[in-house]
Amino acid sequence: MLESDGQRMAITADTANHHVFSLARPDWEVRFDVDKAAAEAPRRSVFGMLAADRLPFIGYHMPFPGMGYVEARNDGHHYRTPL
């Protein structure tokens, strides 16, 4: 979490490996999940917090400009660009 002058932004690194599938279906495993059974919980937790707090984030696998927001949708989340 970065904070400056009262504003916050998260850097999620590889929490999501795809801007659609990893957010919409956090229960889906990816090849790079070392502990596939435990990988779902951090995705739900991190993206749930970002959606609830309406915090911007930067993720490695997000489309240009690489920064956006998360919205809760169904049983998962949705990536939204700031524009």
N, CA, C and O atoms as a Maestro MAE file, in Angstrom:
{
 s_m_m2io_version
 :::
 2.0.0
}

f_m_ct {
 s_m_title
 :::
 protein
 m_atom[332] {
  # First column is atom index #
  i_m_mmod_type
  r_m_x_coord
  r_m_y_coord
  r_m_z_coord
  i_m_residue_number
  s_m_chain_name
  s_m_pdb_residue_name
  s_m_pdb_atom_name
  i_m_atomic_number
  :::
  1 25 0.854 -1.167 0.000 1 A "MET " " N  " 7
  2 3 0.000 0.000 0.000 1 A "MET " " CA " 6
  3 2 0.897 1.226 0.000 1 A "MET " " C  " 6
  4 15 1.808 1.335 0.820 1 A "MET " " O  " 8
  5 25 0.642 2.134 -0.906 2 A "LEU " " N  " 7
  6 3 1.340 3.414 -0.961 2 A "LEU " " CA " 6
  7 2 0.412 4.483 -0.418 2 A "LEU " " C  " 6
  8 15 -0.796 4.453 -0.653 2 A "LEU " " O  " 8
  9 25 0.989 5.427 0.309 3 A "GLU " " N  " 7
  10 3 0.185 6.528 0.812 3 A "GLU " " CA " 6
  11 2 0.981 7.814 0.695 3 A "GLU " " C  " 6
  12 15 2.165 7.858 1.031 3 A "GLU " " O  " 8
  13 25 0.319 8.863 0.215 4 A "SER " " N  " 7
  14 3 0.949 10.162 0.082 4 A "SER " " CA " 6
  15 2 -0.116 11.232 0.217 4 A "SER " " C  " 6
  16 15 -1.129 11.207 -0.483 4 A "SER " " O  " 8
  17 25 0.114 12.155 1.104 5 A "ASP " " N  " 7
  18 3 -0.776 13.306 1.269 5 A "ASP " " CA " 6
  19 2 -2.228 12.864 1.492 5 A "ASP " " C  " 6
  20 15 -3.162 13.483 0.982 5 A "ASP " " O  " 8
  21 25 -2.398 11.785 2.262 6 A "GLY " " N  " 7
  22 3 -3.723 11.311 2.614 6 A "GLY " " CA " 6
  23 2 -4.409 10.443 1.576 6 A "GLY " " C  " 6
  24 15 -5.535 9.998 1.796 6 A "GLY " " O  " 8
  25 25 -3.753 10.191 0.445 7 A "GLN " " N  " 7
  26 3 -4.339 9.334 -0.584 7 A "GLN " " CA " 6
  27 2 -3.589 8.014 -0.625 7 A "GLN " " C  " 6
  28 15 -2.381 7.963 -0.392 7 A "GLN " " O  " 8
  29 25 -4.330 6.934 -0.929 8 A "ARG " " N  " 7
  30 3 -3.715 5.609 -0.954 8 A "ARG " " CA " 6
  31 2 -3.888 4.942 -2.313 8 A "ARG " " C  " 6
  32 15 -4.828 5.224 -3.056 8 A "ARG " " O  " 8
  33 25 -2.949 4.047 -2.613 9 A "MET " " N  " 7
  34 3 -2.988 3.229 -3.815 9 A "MET " " CA " 6
  35 2 -2.312 1.907 -3.486 9 A "MET " " C  " 6
  36 15 -1.304 1.879 -2.781 9 A "MET " " O  " 8
  37 25 -2.865 0.820 -3.993 10 A "ALA " " N  " 7
  38 3 -2.288 -0.500 -3.743 10 A "ALA " " CA " 6
  39 2 -1.504 -0.969 -4.968 10 A "ALA " " C  " 6
  40 15 -1.851 -0.651 -6.105 10 A "ALA " " O  " 8
  41 25 -0.465 -1.714 -4.717 11 A "ILE " " N  " 7
  42 3 0.257 -2.416 -5.771 11 A "ILE " " CA " 6
  43 2 0.014 -3.897 -5.528 11 A "ILE " " C  " 6
  44 15 0.458 -4.450 -4.522 11 A "ILE " " O  " 8
  45 25 -0.693 -4.534 -6.451 12 A "THR " " N  " 7
  46 3 -1.099 -5.917 -6.237 12 A "THR " " CA " 6
  47 2 -0.156 -6.932 -6.871 12 A "THR " " C  " 6
  48 15 -0.323 -8.137 -6.681 12 A "THR " " O  " 8
  49 25 0.821 -6.461 -7.613 13 A "ALA " " N  " 7
  50 3 1.817 -7.341 -8.247 13 A "ALA " " CA " 6
  51 2 1.110 -8.455 -9.021 13 A "ALA " " C  " 6
  52 15 0.314 -8.168 -9.915 13 A "ALA " " O  " 8
  53 25 1.386 -9.721 -8.693 14 A "ASP " " N  " 7
  54 3 0.835 -10.872 -9.407 14 A "ASP " " CA " 6
  55 2 -0.385 -11.476 -8.716 14 A "ASP " " C  " 6
  56 15 -0.684 -12.650 -8.935 14 A "ASP " " O  " 8
  57 25 -1.086 -10.723 -7.901 15 A "THR " " N  " 7
  58 3 -2.284 -11.261 -7.245 15 A "THR " " CA " 6
  59 2 -3.280 -11.741 -8.292 15 A "THR " " C  " 6
  60 15 -3.949 -12.755 -8.091 15 A "THR " " O  " 8
  61 25 -3.384 -11.030 -9.395 16 A "ALA " " N  " 7
  62 3 -4.222 -11.442 -10.523 16 A "ALA " " CA " 6
  63 2 -3.321 -11.687 -11.723 16 A "ALA " " C  " 6
  64 15 -2.458 -10.867 -12.037 16 A "ALA " " O  " 8
  65 25 -3.521 -12.799 -12.382 17 A "ASN " " N  " 7
  66 3 -2.739 -13.103 -13.575 17 A "ASN " " CA " 6
  67 2 -3.454 -12.709 -14.865 17 A "ASN " " C  " 6
  68 15 -2.864 -12.745 -15.945 17 A "ASN " " O  " 8
  69 25 -4.715 -12.339 -14.747 18 A "HIS " " N  " 7
  70 3 -5.474 -11.876 -15.905 18 A "HIS " " CA " 6
  71 2 -6.513 -10.873 -15.417 18 A "HIS " " C  " 6
  72 15 -7.175 -11.102 -14.405 18 A "HIS " " O  " 8
  73 25 -6.653 -9.774 -16.127 19 A "HIS " " N  " 7
  74 3 -7.530 -8.692 -15.670 19 A "HIS " " CA " 6
  75 2 -9.012 -9.048 -15.696 19 A "HIS " " C  " 6
  76 15 -9.806 -8.369 -15.045 19 A "HIS " " O  " 8
  77 25 -9.406 -10.072 -16.414 20 A "VAL " " N  " 7
  78 3 -10.802 -10.494 -16.417 20 A "VAL " " CA " 6
  79 2 -10.983 -11.734 -15.555 20 A "VAL " " C  " 6
  80 15 -11.712 -11.703 -14.564 20 A "VAL " " O  " 8
  81 25 -10.325 -12.822 -15.929 21 A "PHE " " N  " 7
  82 3 -10.575 -14.113 -15.293 21 A "PHE " " CA " 6
  83 2 -10.170 -14.169 -13.827 21 A "PHE " " C  " 6
  84 15 -10.909 -14.716 -13.008 21 A "PHE " " O  " 8
  85 25 -9.020 -13.619 -13.482 22 A "SER " " N  " 7
  86 3 -8.553 -13.694 -12.087 22 A "SER " " CA " 6
  87 2 -9.446 -12.901 -11.146 22 A "SER " " C  " 6
  88 15 -9.593 -13.263 -9.979 22 A "SER " " O  " 8
  89 25 -10.041 -11.825 -11.641 23 A "LEU " " N  " 7
  90 3 -10.928 -11.040 -10.795 23 A "LEU " " CA " 6
  91 2 -12.339 -11.612 -10.769 23 A "LEU " " C  " 6
  92 15 -12.952 -11.707 -9.706 23 A "LEU " " O  " 8
  93 25 -12.852 -11.991 -11.927 24 A "ALA " " N  " 7
  94 3 -14.223 -12.510 -11.996 24 A "ALA " " CA " 6
  95 2 -14.353 -13.881 -11.341 24 A "ALA " " C  " 6
  96 15 -15.386 -14.195 -10.749 24 A "ALA " " O  " 8
  97 25 -13.319 -14.686 -11.445 25 A "ARG " " N  " 7
  98 3 -13.365 -16.043 -10.905 25 A "ARG " " CA " 6
  99 2 -12.126 -16.302 -10.039 25 A "ARG " " C  " 6
  100 15 -11.230 -17.040 -10.450 25 A "ARG " " O  " 8
  101 25 -12.071 -15.707 -8.857 26 A "PRO " " N  " 7
  102 3 -10.890 -15.893 -7.999 26 A "PRO " " CA " 6
  103 2 -10.674 -17.338 -7.583 26 A "PRO " " C  " 6
  104 15 -9.595 -17.689 -7.105 26 A "PRO " " O  " 8
  105 25 -11.687 -18.180 -7.757 27 A "ASP " " N  " 7
  106 3 -11.548 -19.595 -7.414 27 A "ASP " " CA " 6
  107 2 -10.824 -20.386 -8.510 27 A "ASP " " C  " 6
  108 15 -10.383 -21.509 -8.264 27 A "ASP " " O  " 8
  109 25 -10.695 -19.822 -9.705 28 A "TRP " " N  " 7
  110 3 -9.992 -20.524 -10.778 28 A "TRP " " CA " 6
  111 2 -8.494 -20.509 -10.511 28 A "TRP " " C  " 6
  112 15 -7.924 -19.465 -10.190 28 A "TRP " " O  " 8
  113 25 -7.877 -21.635 -10.640 29 A "GLU " " N  " 7
  114 3 -6.435 -21.771 -10.430 29 A "GLU " " CA " 6
  115 2 -5.692 -21.386 -11.702 29 A "GLU " " C  " 6
  116 15 -6.214 -21.500 -12.811 29 A "GLU " " O  " 8
  117 25 -4.473 -20.934 -11.511 30 A "VAL " " N  " 7
  118 3 -3.582 -20.699 -12.645 30 A "VAL " " CA " 6
  119 2 -2.329 -21.538 -12.449 30 A "VAL " " C  " 6
  120 15 -2.002 -21.945 -11.334 30 A "VAL " " O  " 8
  121 25 -1.654 -21.780 -13.521 31 A "ARG " " N  " 7
  122 3 -0.461 -22.630 -13.490 31 A "ARG " " CA " 6
  123 2 0.566 -22.158 -12.477 31 A "ARG " " C  " 6
  124 15 1.289 -22.973 -11.903 31 A "ARG " " O  " 8
  125 25 0.640 -20.872 -12.252 32 A "PHE " " N  " 7
  126 3 1.683 -20.313 -11.393 32 A "PHE " " CA " 6
  127 2 1.332 -20.318 -9.904 32 A "PHE " " C  " 6
  128 15 2.176 -19.968 -9.079 32 A "PHE " " O  " 8
  129 25 0.120 -20.703 -9.546 33 A "ASP " " N  " 7
  130 3 -0.251 -20.818 -8.130 33 A "ASP " " CA " 6
  131 2 0.535 -21.972 -7.514 33 A "ASP " " C  " 6
  132 15 0.330 -23.129 -7.880 33 A "ASP " " O  " 8
  133 25 1.420 -21.664 -6.593 34 A "VAL " " N  " 7
  134 3 2.226 -22.712 -5.959 34 A "VAL " " CA " 6
  135 2 1.344 -23.598 -5.087 34 A "VAL " " C  " 6
  136 15 1.438 -24.824 -5.154 34 A "VAL " " O  " 8
  137 25 0.494 -22.990 -4.276 35 A "ASP " " N  " 7
  138 3 -0.452 -23.734 -3.445 35 A "ASP " " CA " 6
  139 2 -1.843 -23.446 -3.991 35 A "ASP " " C  " 6
  140 15 -2.503 -22.500 -3.561 35 A "ASP " " O  " 8
  141 25 -2.280 -24.257 -4.931 36 A "LYS " " N  " 7
  142 3 -3.532 -23.987 -5.643 36 A "LYS " " CA " 6
  143 2 -4.737 -23.923 -4.716 36 A "LYS " " C  " 6
  144 15 -5.643 -23.119 -4.934 36 A "LYS " " O  " 8
  145 25 -4.757 -24.753 -3.694 37 A "ALA " " N  " 7
  146 3 -5.884 -24.773 -2.759 37 A "ALA " " CA " 6
  147 2 -5.967 -23.487 -1.943 37 A "ALA " " C  " 6
  148 15 -7.062 -23.066 -1.570 37 A "ALA " " O  " 8
  149 25 -4.839 -22.862 -1.664 38 A "ALA " " N  " 7
  150 3 -4.812 -21.665 -0.821 38 A "ALA " " CA " 6
  151 2 -4.801 -20.362 -1.628 38 A "ALA " " C  " 6
  152 15 -4.896 -19.286 -1.036 38 A "ALA " " O  " 8
  153 25 -4.689 -20.424 -2.931 39 A "ALA " " N  " 7
  154 3 -4.519 -19.215 -3.744 39 A "ALA " " CA " 6
  155 2 -5.780 -18.362 -3.847 39 A "ALA " " C  " 6
  156 15 -5.689 -17.152 -4.057 39 A "ALA " " O  " 8
  157 25 -6.933 -18.964 -3.704 40 A "GLU " " N  " 7
  158 3 -8.185 -18.220 -3.842 40 A "GLU " " CA " 6
  159 2 -8.367 -17.172 -2.743 40 A "GLU " " C  " 6
  160 15 -8.800 -16.054 -3.022 40 A "GLU " " O  " 8
  161 25 -8.047 -17.519 -1.515 41 A "ALA " " N  " 7
  162 3 -8.298 -16.627 -0.366 41 A "ALA " " CA " 6
  163 2 -7.622 -15.267 -0.505 41 A "ALA " " C  " 6
  164 15 -8.284 -14.253 -0.279 41 A "ALA " " O  " 8
  165 25 -6.337 -15.189 -0.864 42 A "PRO " " N  " 7
  166 3 -5.735 -13.858 -1.013 42 A "PRO " " CA " 6
  167 2 -6.356 -13.040 -2.146 42 A "PRO " " C  " 6
  168 15 -6.499 -11.823 -2.026 42 A "PRO " " O  " 8
  169 25 -6.723 -13.699 -3.237 43 A "ARG " " N  " 7
  170 3 -7.369 -12.954 -4.330 43 A "ARG " " CA " 6
  171 2 -8.683 -12.352 -3.845 43 A "ARG " " C  " 6
  172 15 -8.955 -11.177 -4.092 43 A "ARG " " O  " 8
  173 25 -9.490 -13.138 -3.166 44 A "ARG " " N  " 7
  174 3 -10.770 -12.619 -2.655 44 A "ARG " " CA " 6
  175 2 -10.548 -11.496 -1.645 44 A "ARG " " C  " 6
  176 15 -11.235 -10.476 -1.678 44 A "ARG " " O  " 8
  177 25 -9.590 -11.692 -0.756 45 A "SER " " N  " 7
  178 3 -9.332 -10.717 0.300 45 A "SER " " CA " 6
  179 2 -8.835 -9.383 -0.262 45 A "SER " " C  " 6
  180 15 -9.377 -8.326 0.063 45 A "SER " " O  " 8
  181 25 -7.816 -9.437 -1.095 46 A "VAL " " N  " 7
  182 3 -7.217 -8.213 -1.637 46 A "VAL " " CA " 6
  183 2 -8.219 -7.461 -2.507 46 A "VAL " " C  " 6
  184 15 -8.417 -6.260 -2.326 46 A "VAL " " O  " 8
  185 25 -8.851 -8.154 -3.447 47 A "PHE " " N  " 7
  186 3 -9.758 -7.457 -4.352 47 A "PHE " " CA " 6
  187 2 -11.059 -7.067 -3.666 47 A "PHE " " C  " 6
  188 15 -11.692 -6.087 -4.059 47 A "PHE " " O  " 8
  189 25 -11.463 -7.812 -2.655 48 A "GLY " " N  " 7
  190 3 -12.614 -7.413 -1.856 48 A "GLY " " CA " 6
  191 2 -12.353 -6.129 -1.100 48 A "GLY " " C  " 6
  192 15 -13.224 -5.262 -1.032 48 A "GLY " " O  " 8
  193 25 -11.162 -5.995 -0.529 49 A "MET " " N  " 7
  194 3 -10.781 -4.778 0.194 49 A "MET " " CA " 6
  195 2 -10.690 -3.584 -0.756 49 A "MET " " C  " 6
  196 15 -11.152 -2.491 -0.429 49 A "MET " " O  " 8
  197 25 -10.092 -3.794 -1.933 50 A "LEU " " N  " 7
  198 3 -9.979 -2.700 -2.902 50 A "LEU " " CA " 6
  199 2 -11.355 -2.224 -3.363 50 A "LEU " " C  " 6
  200 15 -11.577 -1.023 -3.519 50 A "LEU " " O  " 8
  201 25 -12.277 -3.161 -3.581 51 A "ALA " " N  " 7
  202 3 -13.630 -2.782 -4.003 51 A "ALA " " CA " 6
  203 2 -14.369 -2.062 -2.884 51 A "ALA " " C  " 6
  204 15 -15.002 -1.033 -3.117 51 A "ALA " " O  " 8
  205 25 -14.292 -2.597 -1.676 52 A "ALA " " N  " 7
  206 3 -15.005 -1.998 -0.546 52 A "ALA " " CA " 6
  207 2 -14.496 -0.602 -0.226 52 A "ALA " " C  " 6
  208 15 -15.284 0.291 0.088 52 A "ALA " " O  " 8
  209 25 -13.199 -0.410 -0.301 53 A "ASP " " N  " 7
  210 3 -12.593 0.886 0.035 53 A "ASP " " CA " 6
  211 2 -12.457 1.819 -1.168 53 A "ASP " " C  " 6
  212 15 -12.025 2.962 -1.023 53 A "ASP " " O  " 8
  213 25 -12.824 1.333 -2.351 54 A "ARG " " N  " 7
  214 3 -12.731 2.103 -3.593 54 A "ARG " " CA " 6
  215 2 -11.337 2.682 -3.808 54 A "ARG " " C  " 6
  216 15 -11.169 3.859 -4.128 54 A "ARG " " O  " 8
  217 25 -10.345 1.815 -3.619 55 A "LEU " " N  " 7
  218 3 -8.957 2.232 -3.763 55 A "LEU " " CA " 6
  219 2 -8.431 1.926 -5.162 55 A "LEU " " C  " 6
  220 15 -8.713 0.859 -5.708 55 A "LEU " " O  " 8
  221 25 -7.682 2.837 -5.740 56 A "PRO " " N  " 7
  222 3 -7.032 2.518 -7.012 56 A "PRO " " CA " 6
  223 2 -5.902 1.520 -6.771 56 A "PRO " " C  " 6
  224 15 -5.344 1.443 -5.676 56 A "PRO " " O  " 8
  225 25 -5.579 0.763 -7.809 57 A "PHE " " N  " 7
  226 3 -4.473 -0.182 -7.690 57 A "PHE " " CA " 6
  227 2 -3.724 -0.305 -9.001 57 A "PHE " " C  " 6
  228 15 -4.242 0.008 -10.072 57 A "PHE " " O  " 8
  229 25 -2.504 -0.766 -8.887 58 A "ILE " " N  " 7
  230 3 -1.664 -1.083 -10.032 58 A "ILE " " CA " 6
  231 2 -1.391 -2.574 -9.971 58 A "ILE " " C  " 6
  232 15 -0.981 -3.094 -8.934 58 A "ILE " " O  " 8
  233 25 -1.616 -3.256 -11.073 59 A "GLY " " N  " 7
  234 3 -1.348 -4.683 -11.147 59 A "GLY " " CA " 6
  235 2 -0.505 -4.992 -12.361 59 A "GLY " " C  " 6
  236 15 -0.615 -4.319 -13.386 59 A "GLY " " O  " 8
  237 25 0.330 -5.998 -12.256 60 A "TYR " " N  " 7
  238 3 1.242 -6.335 -13.353 60 A "TYR " " CA " 6
  239 2 0.526 -6.719 -14.641 60 A "TYR " " C  " 6
  240 15 1.048 -6.455 -15.725 60 A "TYR " " O  " 8
  241 25 -0.632 -7.324 -14.560 61 A "HIS " " N  " 7
  242 3 -1.293 -7.866 -15.747 61 A "HIS " " CA " 6
  243 2 -2.557 -7.103 -16.119 61 A "HIS " " C  " 6
  244 15 -3.444 -7.646 -16.779 61 A "HIS " " O  " 8
  245 25 -2.638 -5.869 -15.706 62 A "MET " " N  " 7
  246 3 -3.795 -5.044 -16.030 62 A "MET " " CA " 6
  247 2 -3.539 -4.334 -17.360 62 A "MET " " C  " 6
  248 15 -2.392 -4.027 -17.683 62 A "MET " " O  " 8
  249 25 -4.599 -4.071 -18.136 63 A "PRO " " N  " 7
  250 3 -4.405 -3.376 -19.412 63 A "PRO " " CA " 6
  251 2 -4.004 -1.917 -19.195 63 A "PRO " " C  " 6
  252 15 -4.160 -1.368 -18.104 63 A "PRO " " O  " 8
  253 25 -3.490 -1.312 -20.250 64 A "PHE " " N  " 7
  254 3 -3.063 0.080 -20.196 64 A "PHE " " CA " 6
  255 2 -4.186 0.939 -19.635 64 A "PHE " " C  " 6
  256 15 -5.324 0.802 -20.085 64 A "PHE " " O  " 8
  257 25 -3.930 1.786 -18.709 65 A "PRO " " N  " 7
  258 3 -2.651 2.290 -18.242 65 A "PRO " " CA " 6
  259 2 -2.043 1.499 -17.075 65 A "PRO " " C  " 6
  260 15 -1.076 1.952 -16.462 65 A "PRO " " O  " 8
  261 25 -2.593 0.341 -16.769 66 A "GLY " " N  " 7
  262 3 -2.039 -0.490 -15.695 66 A "GLY " " CA " 6
  263 2 -2.581 -0.153 -14.322 66 A "GLY " " C  " 6
  264 15 -2.289 -0.848 -13.349 66 A "GLY " " O  " 8
  265 25 -3.361 0.900 -14.234 67 A "MET " " N  " 7
  266 3 -3.971 1.299 -12.972 67 A "MET " " CA " 6
  267 2 -5.481 1.324 -13.156 67 A "MET " " C  " 6
  268 15 -5.985 1.701 -14.214 67 A "MET " " O  " 8
  269 25 -6.193 0.918 -12.112 68 A "GLY " " N  " 7
  270 3 -7.644 0.950 -12.201 68 A "GLY " " CA " 6
  271 2 -8.293 0.712 -10.854 68 A "GLY " " C  " 6
  272 15 -7.669 0.871 -9.804 68 A "GLY " " O  " 8
  273 25 -9.539 0.334 -10.902 69 A "TYR " " N  " 7
  274 3 -10.347 0.087 -9.711 69 A "TYR " " CA " 6
  275 2 -10.994 -1.283 -9.827 69 A "TYR " " C  " 6
  276 15 -11.052 -1.873 -10.906 69 A "TYR " " O  " 8
  277 25 -11.475 -1.772 -8.705 70 A "VAL " " N  " 7
  278 3 -12.174 -3.048 -8.662 70 A "VAL " " CA " 6
  279 2 -13.601 -2.796 -8.195 70 A "VAL " " C  " 6
  280 15 -13.840 -2.034 -7.258 70 A "VAL " " O  " 8
  281 25 -14.534 -3.443 -8.860 71 A "GLU " " N  " 7
  282 3 -15.928 -3.394 -8.434 71 A "GLU " " CA " 6
  283 2 -16.380 -4.811 -8.117 71 A "GLU " " C  " 6
  284 15 -16.018 -5.754 -8.821 71 A "GLU " " O  " 8
  285 25 -17.170 -4.962 -7.060 72 A "ALA " " N  " 7
  286 3 -17.737 -6.275 -6.748 72 A "ALA " " CA " 6
  287 2 -18.755 -6.621 -7.825 72 A "ALA " " C  " 6
  288 15 -19.539 -5.776 -8.258 72 A "ALA " " O  " 8
  289 25 -18.726 -7.881 -8.247 73 A "ARG " " N  " 7
  290 3 -19.677 -8.332 -9.269 73 A "ARG " " CA " 6
  291 2 -19.925 -9.822 -9.068 73 A "ARG " " C  " 6
  292 15 -18.998 -10.631 -9.099 73 A "ARG " " O  " 8
  293 25 -21.177 -10.165 -8.866 74 A "ASN " " N  " 7
  294 3 -21.571 -11.555 -8.630 74 A "ASN " " CA " 6
  295 2 -20.734 -12.142 -7.489 74 A "ASN " " C  " 6
  296 15 -20.716 -11.589 -6.389 74 A "ASN " " O  " 8
  297 25 -20.052 -13.243 -7.740 75 A "ASP " " N  " 7
  298 3 -19.230 -13.875 -6.704 75 A "ASP " " CA " 6
  299 2 -17.761 -13.501 -6.847 75 A "ASP " " C  " 6
  300 15 -16.898 -14.103 -6.208 75 A "ASP " " O  " 8
  301 25 -17.477 -12.511 -7.682 76 A "GLY " " N  " 7
  302 3 -16.092 -12.108 -7.920 76 A "GLY " " CA " 6
  303 2 -16.002 -10.603 -8.035 76 A "GLY " " C  " 6
  304 15 -16.684 -9.863 -7.326 76 A "GLY " " O  " 8
  305 25 -15.140 -10.160 -8.950 77 A "HIS " " N  " 7
  306 3 -14.899 -8.727 -9.120 77 A "HIS " " CA " 6
  307 2 -14.727 -8.390 -10.585 77 A "HIS " " C  " 6
  308 15 -14.636 -9.271 -11.440 77 A "HIS " " O  " 8
  309 25 -14.686 -7.094 -10.858 78 A "HIS " " N  " 7
  310 3 -14.547 -6.590 -12.216 78 A "HIS " " CA " 6
  311 2 -13.513 -5.468 -12.195 78 A "HIS " " C  " 6
  312 15 -13.532 -4.623 -11.300 78 A "HIS " " O  " 8
  313 25 -12.615 -5.456 -13.171 79 A "TYR " " N  " 7
  314 3 -11.609 -4.410 -13.312 79 A "TYR " " CA " 6
  315 2 -12.194 -3.245 -14.097 79 A "TYR " " C  " 6
  316 15 -12.862 -3.438 -15.113 79 A "TYR " " O  " 8
  317 25 -11.938 -2.043 -13.617 80 A "ARG " " N  " 7
  318 3 -12.423 -0.836 -14.279 80 A "ARG " " CA " 6
  319 2 -11.273 0.150 -14.381 80 A "ARG " " C  " 6
  320 15 -10.595 0.424 -13.390 80 A "ARG " " O  " 8
  321 25 -11.051 0.682 -15.568 81 A "THR " " N  " 7
  322 3 -10.006 1.693 -15.752 81 A "THR " " CA " 6
  323 2 -10.486 3.026 -15.183 81 A "THR " " C  " 6
  324 15 -11.691 3.244 -15.051 81 A "THR " " O  " 8
  325 25 -9.560 3.914 -14.847 82 A "PRO " " N  " 7
  326 3 -9.949 5.178 -14.225 82 A "PRO " " CA " 6
  327 2 -10.624 6.162 -15.164 82 A "PRO " " C  " 6
  328 15 -11.189 7.150 -14.696 82 A "PRO " " O  " 8
  329 25 -10.589 5.933 -16.452 83 A "LEU " " N  " 7
  330 3 -11.149 6.894 -17.404 83 A "LEU " " CA " 6
  331 2 -12.601 6.637 -17.683 83 A "LEU " " C  " 6
  332 15 -13.217 7.361 -18.466 83 A "LEU " " O  " 8
  :::
 }
 m_bond[331] {
  # First column is bond index #
  i_m_from
  i_m_to
  i_m_order
  :::
  1 1 2 1
  2 2 3 1
  3 3 4 2
  4 3 5 1
  5 5 6 1
  6 6 7 1
  7 7 8 2
  8 7 9 1
  9 9 10 1
  10 10 11 1
  11 11 12 2
  12 11 13 1
  13 13 14 1
  14 14 15 1
  15 15 16 2
  16 15 17 1
  17 17 18 1
  18 18 19 1
  19 19 20 2
  20 19 21 1
  21 21 22 1
  22 22 23 1
  23 23 24 2
  24 23 25 1
  25 25 26 1
  26 26 27 1
  27 27 28 2
  28 27 29 1
  29 29 30 1
  30 30 31 1
  31 31 32 2
  32 31 33 1
  33 33 34 1
  34 34 35 1
  35 35 36 2
  36 35 37 1
  37 37 38 1
  38 38 39 1
  39 39 40 2
  40 39 41 1
  41 41 42 1
  42 42 43 1
  43 43 44 2
  44 43 45 1
  45 45 46 1
  46 46 47 1
  47 47 48 2
  48 47 49 1
  49 49 50 1
  50 50 51 1
  51 51 52 2
  52 51 53 1
  53 53 54 1
  54 54 55 1
  55 55 56 2
  56 55 57 1
  57 57 58 1
  58 58 59 1
  59 59 60 2
  60 59 61 1
  61 61 62 1
  62 62 63 1
  63 63 64 2
  64 63 65 1
  65 65 66 1
  66 66 67 1
  67 67 68 2
  68 67 69 1
  69 69 70 1
  70 70 71 1
  71 71 72 2
  72 71 73 1
  73 73 74 1
  74 74 75 1
  75 75 76 2
  76 75 77 1
  77 77 78 1
  78 78 79 1
  79 79 80 2
  80 79 81 1
  81 81 82 1
  82 82 83 1
  83 83 84 2
  84 83 85 1
  85 85 86 1
  86 86 87 1
  87 87 88 2
  88 87 89 1
  89 89 90 1
  90 90 91 1
  91 91 92 2
  92 91 93 1
  93 93 94 1
  94 94 95 1
  95 95 96 2
  96 95 97 1
  97 97 98 1
  98 98 99 1
  99 99 100 2
  100 99 101 1
  101 101 102 1
  102 102 103 1
  103 103 104 2
  104 103 105 1
  105 105 106 1
  106 106 107 1
  107 107 108 2
  108 107 109 1
  109 109 110 1
  110 110 111 1
  111 111 112 2
  112 111 113 1
  113 113 114 1
  114 114 115 1
  115 115 116 2
  116 115 117 1
  117 117 118 1
  118 118 119 1
  119 119 120 2
  120 119 121 1
  121 121 122 1
  122 122 123 1
  123 123 124 2
  124 123 125 1
  125 125 126 1
  126 126 127 1
  127 127 128 2
  128 127 129 1
  129 129 130 1
  130 130 131 1
  131 131 132 2
  132 131 133 1
  133 133 134 1
  134 134 135 1
  135 135 136 2
  136 135 137 1
  137 137 138 1
  138 138 139 1
  139 139 140 2
  140 139 141 1
  141 141 142 1
  142 142 143 1
  143 143 144 2
  144 143 145 1
  145 145 146 1
  146 146 147 1
  147 147 148 2
  148 147 149 1
  149 149 150 1
  150 150 151 1
  151 151 152 2
  152 151 153 1
  153 153 154 1
  154 154 155 1
  155 155 156 2
  156 155 157 1
  157 157 158 1
  158 158 159 1
  159 159 160 2
  160 159 161 1
  161 161 162 1
  162 162 163 1
  163 163 164 2
  164 163 165 1
  165 165 166 1
  166 166 167 1
  167 167 168 2
  168 167 169 1
  169 169 170 1
  170 170 171 1
  171 171 172 2
  172 171 173 1
  173 173 174 1
  174 174 175 1
  175 175 176 2
  176 175 177 1
  177 177 178 1
  178 178 179 1
  179 179 180 2
  180 179 181 1
  181 181 182 1
  182 182 183 1
  183 183 184 2
  184 183 185 1
  185 185 186 1
  186 186 187 1
  187 187 188 2
  188 187 189 1
  189 189 190 1
  190 190 191 1
  191 191 192 2
  192 191 193 1
  193 193 194 1
  194 194 195 1
  195 195 196 2
  196 195 197 1
  197 197 198 1
  198 198 199 1
  199 199 200 2
  200 199 201 1
  201 201 202 1
  202 202 203 1
  203 203 204 2
  204 203 205 1
  205 205 206 1
  206 206 207 1
  207 207 208 2
  208 207 209 1
  209 209 210 1
  210 210 211 1
  211 211 212 2
  212 211 213 1
  213 213 214 1
  214 214 215 1
  215 215 216 2
  216 215 217 1
  217 217 218 1
  218 218 219 1
  219 219 220 2
  220 219 221 1
  221 221 222 1
  222 222 223 1
  223 223 224 2
  224 223 225 1
  225 225 226 1
  226 226 227 1
  227 227 228 2
  228 227 229 1
  229 229 230 1
  230 230 231 1
  231 231 232 2
  232 231 233 1
  233 233 234 1
  234 234 235 1
  235 235 236 2
  236 235 237 1
  237 237 238 1
  238 238 239 1
  239 239 240 2
  240 239 241 1
  241 241 242 1
  242 242 243 1
  243 243 244 2
  244 243 245 1
  245 245 246 1
  246 246 247 1
  247 247 248 2
  248 247 249 1
  249 249 250 1
  250 250 251 1
  251 251 252 2
  252 251 253 1
  253 253 254 1
  254 254 255 1
  255 255 256 2
  256 255 257 1
  257 257 258 1
  258 258 259 1
  259 259 260 2
  260 259 261 1
  261 261 262 1
  262 262 263 1
  263 263 264 2
  264 263 265 1
  265 265 266 1
  266 266 267 1
  267 267 268 2
  268 267 269 1
  269 269 270 1
  270 270 271 1
  271 271 272 2
  272 271 273 1
  273 273 274 1
  274 274 275 1
  275 275 276 2
  276 275 277 1
  277 277 278 1
  278 278 279 1
  279 279 280 2
  280 279 281 1
  281 281 282 1
  282 282 283 1
  283 283 284 2
  284 283 285 1
  285 285 286 1
  286 286 287 1
  287 287 288 2
  288 287 289 1
  289 289 290 1
  290 290 291 1
  291 291 292 2
  292 291 293 1
  293 293 294 1
  294 294 295 1
  295 295 296 2
  296 295 297 1
  297 297 298 1
  298 298 299 1
  299 299 300 2
  300 299 301 1
  301 301 302 1
  302 302 303 1
  303 303 304 2
  304 303 305 1
  305 305 306 1
  306 306 307 1
  307 307 308 2
  308 307 309 1
  309 309 310 1
  310 310 311 1
  311 311 312 2
  312 311 313 1
  313 313 314 1
  314 314 315 1
  315 315 316 2
  316 315 317 1
  317 317 318 1
  318 318 319 1
  319 319 320 2
  320 319 321 1
  321 321 322 1
  322 322 323 1
  323 323 324 2
  324 323 325 1
  325 325 326 1
  326 326 327 1
  327 327 328 2
  328 327 329 1
  329 329 330 1
  330 330 331 1
  331 331 332 2
  :::
 }
}
